[in-house]
Amino acid sequence: MTDADARALAERLSSQFGLTFVVSEGTDENGPFVDLRPLGLEPPEGFKLRVQLGWRSVEASLILDTYSGQLVRAMNQTELARRKQFCELAAKTIGLGATVRLLINNSEQPIVDSSTWPPAWQSLSLSVRRSPLDLSDVNARMQEMRTWAGALLAMIVLLLPLNEDVPTVEPDMDLAGLPEGARTRVEVNRYERNRINRAICIQVKGTRCFVCATDLAQVYGEIGRDYIHVHHLIPLASKDSNYRVDPVRDLIPICPNCHAMAHRRSPPIPPEELTRMIRGTPH
């Protein structure tokens, strides 16, 4: 794994999830790896994501710090709806050919059913592994790393105790007038929840448009890979201010053209109606 590979992986996951990572690399008896630590979760009380290349395999693992007990207990308190989303994402990941392992208190747990998980957590281990793979091509290798690291990170995020968005500046303040670091901080604070929900939606449902079935990578090549809009099936404006978006139930991937057409009416045109329009079929 090259330094360029490590940087590209960190940049991709940062863009996808709205998180900033501290990146380090190494090699052990299992092969080369890159460690990605979310900024703000400093040792010894946080965690890092390790992505390791083996012989024809990619494995992404959650590595908790020595004194991460408080974080583990907080993850244990995640609401049931997010645990359900975790299990749905795990099932999707398994369906794509990966092996997902969850150990709680050093005991392996059913990954797609949280009802029998222990009531109290002292330790946690989570990993996603895909094998066999052909990793000889650089682009294919990077895509596999992105896919399985993204799947693991999405599952981790679903268990994390995330705060709701709280802008750190007045809503009408011009972000362009702030220093670069301040702009980044404000934008992450303001849109963090939306970006994470988007990332989880795409991990579960992919990047093919739900309306017209277009894969933009097949149309535009590499520049279109992984690019897709995400559409709220029910407009947020119609929801109570306390409503929590379910990224699996409430969001769909949709290409820019179909997204624009959906919003040609208010409320937006349902995706199934747009599909009928494309096919020229009656209601």
N, C-alpha and C positions, 0 to 999 in steps of 0.2 A: 504494500500500500504506500503510495507516494504522499508527500506533503500536499500536493495539489488535490489528491483524492480526499484527504482529510478536510481541507478547507472547503472544497466543493460540497461535501456532505453536510458540514456544519452550516454553510450558507443556505443550502436547500431546506434543511429542517428549520432553520431560523426564519426563513421566509414563510414556510408553511404554518408554523405554530406561533409565530410572534415572540419567540424566546431567543435570548442571546446566550451563546455557549462559549465557555473556555475550552480550547481544544488542546489535547496532548496525544502523542503517539508512542507506540512501543511494540515490542515483539516478545512473545513468551513461547512455551513449548507447543502451544496450539496454533501459532502463526502470528502475523502482524495484526495490530488492532489500533483503533482510534477511540479515545475517551472524550465524551462530550459532557461537560458539567454545566447545568443551567446557572447563569450568572445570578448571584444573590443567594444561592443555596451552597454556602461555603462549607468546607470540611471543618470539623468532623461531624456535622449534624445534618448533612444533606445527602445527595446521591449523584451518581454519574451514569451515563448510558455508554456501554462499551459495545462497539461494533467490530467483530473479529472475522477475518478471512481465514478459513481453513482450506484443506484440500477439497475443492469442489463444494464448499459450503460457506454460508454466511450466517453468523449468529449474533443477535443483538441481546444484550443482557442488562438488567438493572443491577447496579452495584451500590448498595447502601453504605454510608459511612459508619464508622465504629460507634458513634453516639447518635444514631438516627432513630432511637426508640420513640421519641416524641413525634417524629414525622410518621413513623409506622402506625402509631396509635391514632393519629389524625386521619390517616388513610382508611383506617378501620371504621371511622365514623362517617364515611361517605354515604350520602343518601341512597336509598334503594334504587331510585331511577337511574342514577349514574352507574351503579353496580350492574344493572340490567344492560345498559349501553356497553359497559365493559365486556360483558358476556357475549353480546351480539357481535362486537368487533372481534373478539377472540374466535368466535365461530366462523366469521368471514375469513379471518386470517388462516385458520385451519383448512377451510374450503379451498384456499388458494395453494395449498400444498405444504404449508409450514407446520412445524411442531411447536406448540405453545405449552410451556410448563409453568405452573404456579405452585409454589410451596409457601405455606403459612405455618409458622412454628415448626419448621423443618419437616412438615408432612405435606405430601402432594395432594392438591385439591382439584375437584372437578372444575375445569376451566369455563364451561358454558352454563354452569348452574351455581349461583352463589348461596343458595338456601342452606347448604350444609357447611359453609365456611365457619371456622371457629369464631365464637363470640368475642374473644379477646386475642389480640395479635401481639406477639413479642418479636417475631422476625418475619421477613417477607423476601421471597425470591421469585423473579419473573424473567422469562426468556422466550425469544422467538428464534427458531432455527429453520433454515431451508437448505435441503440437500437432496439429491445431487444437483450441481449447477455447473455450467460451463462458464468459467470466469476468465477465460483467455482474452476476450475482447474487453477493452477498457470501458467502452460505453455500457456494455451489458453488465459489467462488474459494478459500475456506479449505480445503475438502475436497480440492481438487486440490493445493494446496500441501502439505497434510499427507501425502497419498498419495505424491507423488514425492520429497519431502524424506525421508519415512520409508523409502522404498525405498533411496535413496542411503545414508542413515545406517546402515541394516542391512548393506549391502554393505561399507561402510567398517569397521564394527565387526567383521565377520567376518575382516578382514585385520589388525586391531589386535592387538598382543601384550598381551592382557588377563591380569591376575593372577587366581588363584582367590580366592574369598571368604575373608577372614580377619577375623573379628569383632574389634573393637577394645575390647570390654568383655567381662566374664564373661557366659556364656550366661544366667545367672539374674538379671542386673541388670535392674532395672525401667527401661525406656527413658523412661517418663513422668517419672521423677525427674531426667532430665538436661536441661540447657539446650537450647533449640530447635536451635541449630547442631550441638550434639553429637549430638542424636537423629537429625538428618538424616544426619550423617556415618556414624553407626553403622548406620543402616538401609540406606544405599547400600552400605557395605562388606559387610554381611551378605547382602544379596539381589541384588547387582549381576548376578551370573551368571544367576540365575533370571530376572530381568527382561529381560535381553538375549536369552536364549533364547526367552522368551515373545514378545518383539517380533519376532524373526526368524520364528518359527512363524507369527505372524499375517500378516506381510508376504508369506510364501509361500502360505499356505493361506486367508487371508481371515478374516472374522469370522462366517461362517455356520456354525451347528452341524453338525458332521460326523455326528451321530446323527439328529437330527430335521429338519435343514435350516432351522431357524428363523434369521431375521435379526432381531435384537432391535430394530433401527431401524424395521423395518416393523411391529412390534408396539407399541412405545412411543414412536415418533417420535424427535426429535433427542436426547432423553436416553439412548436406547438405542444411538445410533450408536457404532460401534467398541467396544462393550462385549461381552466374551466371556470365558469362563474358558479355561484351557489345561490339558489333561489329559495326564499321563504314561501312555503305553500300557503300559509296564512299570514298576511301582512302583520308586522309587529305593531303597527299603529292601531290595529283592532284588538290587541291584547291588553290585559291589565298590566300596569307598570311593574308588578311583581312577578310576571310570568317568566319562567325559565325555559329557554328554548331547548328542545330535545333535538340534537343534531341528526339523529337517526330518523325520527318520525317527521320532523318539521321542515327539513331541508332536502333539496335534491340538486345534483350537479346539472347544469344546463349551459349550453353554448351561448356566446354573446348574442347571436342573431335571435335565437328563440327567447332569450331573456328579455331582449328589447321588445319583441312582439307580445310577450306575456304582459308587459306593462303598458300596452297600448290601450288597455281598458282599466277601469277602476270599479270593483276590485280586479286584480290581475286575472287573466284568462287561465283556467286550469290547464295543466300540462297535457291531460288526455284530450282536451278540446283542440289544443294546438297540434297534437299529433294527427288528429282527424283532418284538420285543415291541410296539413302537409300531404296527407294521403289522398285528399280529395273525396273523403268518405262522408256521408251525411251524419247528422247527430243521431 
